[in-house]
Amino acid sequence: MFEKIDVNGENEHPLYTYLKYHSRMRGKKIKWNFGKFLIDRNGNIYQYYGLLTPPLDLDEDIKKLL
């Protein structure tokens, strides 16, 4: 859980490959480490939020998914 992994490029972790290709990112590179993926209780990607979206702005979407 605390191991450094690549989120882009040749050595990117398979989790991020999946997240990027199954979200609105459509395989684009993650630009910065403050991007956020919100996943529902069934493991479906609900939304990707870019680095400029403050975590508190996810509050309503999180409530919808609970």
ROSE-4610 file (N, C-alpha, C; in Angstrom, 1 decimal, always signed):
// ROSE-4610
residu = [M/M/M/F/F/F/E/E/E/K/K/K/I/I/I/D/D/D/V/V/V/N/N/N/G/G/G/E/E/E/N/N/N/E/E/E/H/H/H/P/P/P/L/L/L/Y/Y/Y/T/T/T/Y/Y/Y/L/L/L/K/K/K/Y/Y/Y/H/H/H/S/S/S/R/R/R/M/M/M/R/R/R/G/G/G/K/K/K/K/K/K/I/I/I/K/K/K/W/W/W/N/N/N/F/F/F/G/G/G/K/K/K/F/F/F/L/L/L/I/I/I/D/D/D/R/R/R/N/N/N/G/G/G/N/N/N/I/I/I/Y/Y/Y/Q/Q/Q/Y/Y/Y/Y/Y/Y/G/G/G/L/L/L/L/L/L/T/T/T/P/P/P/P/P/P/L/L/L/D/D/D/L/L/L/D/D/D/E/E/E/D/D/D/I/I/I/K/K/K/K/K/K/L/L/L/L/L/L]
num = [1/1/1/2/2/2/3/3/3/4/4/4/5/5/5/6/6/6/7/7/7/8/8/8/9/9/9/10/10/10/11/11/11/12/12/12/13/13/13/14/14/14/15/15/15/16/16/16/17/17/17/18/18/18/19/19/19/20/20/20/21/21/21/22/22/22/23/23/23/24/24/24/25/25/25/26/26/26/27/27/27/28/28/28/29/29/29/30/30/30/31/31/31/32/32/32/33/33/33/34/34/34/35/35/35/36/36/36/37/37/37/38/38/38/39/39/39/40/40/40/41/41/41/42/42/42/43/43/43/44/44/44/45/45/45/46/46/46/47/47/47/48/48/48/49/49/49/50/50/50/51/51/51/52/52/52/53/53/53/54/54/54/55/55/55/56/56/56/57/57/57/58/58/58/59/59/59/60/60/60/61/61/61/62/62/62/63/63/63/64/64/64/65/65/65/66/66/66]
x = [+0.8/+0.0/+0.9/+2.0/+2.9/+4.1/+4.0/+5.0/+4.8/+5.9/+5.8/+5.5/+4.5/+4.2/+4.1/+4.3/+4.1/+2.6/+2.1/+0.7/+0.6/+1.7/+1.8/+3.0/+3.0/+4.2/+4.3/+5.5/+5.7/+5.6/+5.9/+5.8/+4.6/+3.6/+2.5/+1.8/+1.3/+0.6/-0.7/-1.0/-2.2/-3.5/-3.5/-4.7/-4.9/-3.9/-4.1/-4.3/-3.8/-4.2/-5.7/-6.2/-7.6/-8.4/-8.1/-8.8/-8.8/-7.7/-7.6/-8.4/-8.4/-9.1/-10.6/-11.1/-12.5/-13.1/-12.5/-13.1/-13.1/-13.6/-13.6/-12.3/-11.2/-9.8/-9.5/-10.2/-10.0/-8.5/-7.7/-6.3/-5.3/-5.8/-4.9/-4.0/-2.9/-2.0/-2.5/-2.3/-2.6/-1.5/-2.0/-1.1/-0.3/-1.0/-0.4/-0.9/-0.3/-0.7/-1.9/-2.6/-3.8/-5.1/-5.0/-6.2/-6.9/-8.2/-9.0/-10.0/-10.0/-11.1/-12.1/-13.3/-14.4/-15.0/-15.0/-15.5/-16.7/-17.7/-18.9/-18.7/-19.7/-19.6/-19.5/-19.8/-19.7/-18.4/-17.5/-16.2/-16.2/-17.4/-17.5/-16.9/-16.2/-15.7/-16.8/-17.1/-18.1/-17.7/-16.5/-16.0/-14.5/-13.8/-12.5/-12.5/-11.8/-11.7/-10.3/-10.0/-8.7/-8.1/-6.8/-6.1/-6.6/-7.4/-7.9/-9.2/-9.8/-11.0/-10.6/-11.1/-10.8/-11.5/-10.9/-11.6/-13.0/-13.2/-14.5/-15.6/-15.2/-16.2/-16.8/-16.2/-16.7/-17.8/-18.1/-19.0/-20.4/-21.0/-22.3/-22.3/-21.3/-21.2/-21.0/-20.2/-20.0/-21.3/-22.1/-23.4/-24.3/-24.3/-25.1/-24.8/-23.6/-23.2/-23.3/-23.6/-23.7/-25.0]
y = [-1.2/+0.0/+1.3/+1.2/+2.4/+2.3/+1.5/+1.3/+2.3/+2.9/+3.8/+3.0/+3.5/+2.8/+3.9/+3.4/+4.3/+4.3/+5.5/+5.7/+6.0/+6.2/+6.5/+5.7/+5.5/+5.0/+3.5/+3.1/+1.7/+0.8/+1.3/+0.5/+0.8/+1.5/+1.8/+0.6/+0.8/-0.3/-0.7/-2.0/-2.4/-1.7/-1.4/-0.7/+0.6/+1.4/+2.7/+2.5/+1.5/+1.2/+1.0/+0.2/-0.1/+1.2/+1.9/+3.1/+4.1/+4.3/+5.3/+4.9/+3.7/+3.2/+3.0/+2.9/+2.7/+3.9/+5.1/+6.3/+7.3/+8.5/+9.5/+9.9/+9.5/+9.8/+9.1/+7.9/+7.2/+6.9/+6.6/+6.2/+7.4/+8.6/+9.7/+9.6/+10.3/+10.3/+11.1/+10.6/+11.4/+12.5/+13.7/+14.8/+15.1/+14.8/+15.2/+14.2/+14.1/+13.1/+13.5/+14.5/+14.9/+14.5/+13.8/+13.3/+12.3/+12.2/+11.3/+10.5/+9.2/+8.3/+8.0/+8.1/+7.7/+6.5/+5.4/+4.1/+3.7/+3.2/+2.8/+1.5/+1.1/-0.1/-1.4/-1.3/-2.5/-2.5/-1.6/-1.5/-0.8/-0.2/+0.6/+2.0/+2.4/+3.8/+4.8/+5.6/+6.6/+7.8/+8.3/+9.6/+9.7/+10.5/+10.9/+12.4/+12.9/+14.3/+14.7/+15.8/+16.3/+16.9/+17.3/+17.8/+19.1/+19.9/+21.1/+21.0/+19.8/+19.5/+19.2/+20.1/+19.9/+18.6/+17.8/+16.6/+16.9/+18.0/+18.4/+18.5/+18.8/+18.9/+17.5/+16.4/+15.1/+14.7/+15.5/+15.2/+14.8/+15.5/+15.2/+13.9/+13.7/+12.5/+11.2/+11.4/+10.3/+10.0/+11.0/+10.8/+10.0/+10.4/+9.7/+8.2/+7.9/+6.5/+5.6/+6.3/+5.5/+4.8]
z = [+0.0/+0.0/+0.0/+0.5/+0.6/-0.3/-1.4/-2.3/-3.5/-3.9/-5.1/-6.3/-7.1/-8.4/-9.5/-10.7/-11.8/-12.2/-12.5/-13.0/-14.5/-15.1/-16.5/-17.1/-18.4/-19.1/-19.1/-19.6/-19.9/-18.6/-17.5/-16.2/-15.3/-15.9/-15.1/-14.5/-13.3/-12.6/-13.3/-13.4/-14.1/-13.5/-12.2/-11.7/-12.4/-12.6/-13.2/-14.7/-15.4/-16.8/-16.9/-16.0/-16.0/-15.7/-14.6/-14.3/-15.4/-16.0/-17.1/-18.3/-18.7/-19.9/-19.7/-18.4/-18.2/-17.5/-17.6/-17.1/-18.2/-17.9/-19.0/-19.5/-18.9/-19.3/-20.6/-20.9/-22.1/-22.5/-21.4/-21.6/-21.6/-21.4/-21.3/-20.1/-20.1/-19.0/-17.8/-16.6/-15.4/-15.3/-15.2/-15.3/-14.0/-12.8/-11.6/-10.5/-9.4/-8.4/-7.6/-7.9/-7.1/-7.9/-8.9/-9.6/-8.7/-8.8/-8.0/-8.8/-8.5/-9.1/-8.0/-8.3/-7.3/-7.9/-7.0/-7.4/-6.6/-7.2/-6.4/-5.7/-4.9/-4.0/-4.8/-6.1/-7.0/-7.7/-7.5/-8.2/-9.5/-9.9/-11.1/-10.9/-12.0/-11.9/-12.1/-11.1/-11.2/-11.9/-11.6/-12.1/-11.8/-12.7/-12.5/-12.3/-11.3/-11.0/-11.1/-11.8/-12.1/-10.8/-11.0/-9.9/-9.3/-10.1/-9.6/-8.8/-8.7/-8.0/-6.5/-5.6/-4.2/-3.7/-2.8/-2.3/-1.7/-1.1/-0.6/-1.6/-2.9/-4.0/-4.4/-3.9/-4.1/-3.2/-2.2/-1.1/-1.6/-2.5/-3.0/-3.8/-4.7/-5.4/-4.5/-3.5/-2.5/-1.8/-1.4/-0.8/-1.7/-3.0/-4.0/-4.1/-3.9/-4.0/-2.8/-1.6/-0.4/-0.3]
